[in-house]
Amino acid sequence: MLSGFNREGNWVVPRYHTAFAFMGGGTLDLTEARFAEAEATIQAVAFMGGIEIYVPDDITVKVQGFGFMGGFDHRGAGYGPPGSPVLTINGFALMGGVEVKRRKRRKRKRDSVEQ
């Protein structure tokens, strides 16, 4: 609330995750994340604020949000390879925005050191 949040790097995306921004902003970067289960759901709610969600290009993403006097970007939706994790992003944006962007998966630092 009236502030910001940032979640990035090597983290585990739980089955259900909620992101809320009220007159502030937040970023969820899943490009280095692992998924706890084969399917995950993010509930993104933005009131007069914004949330950016960066998803890797090797997962299936479904976006089902709605924007009122704001925007809920569906451009990040798409299919990954068969058997890839499925991420569903639901939510609402009121006079704010939720943006979903695809990026190439970044290697975790630990993975690049081991090779």
Buried (B, 14 or more C-beta within 10 A) or exposed (E): EEEEEEBBEEEEBEEEBEBBBBEBBBBBBBBBBEBBEEEBBBBBBBBBBBBBBBBBBEBBBBBEBEBEEBBBBBEBBBEBEEEBBBBBBBBBBBEBBBBBEBEEBBEBEEEEEEE
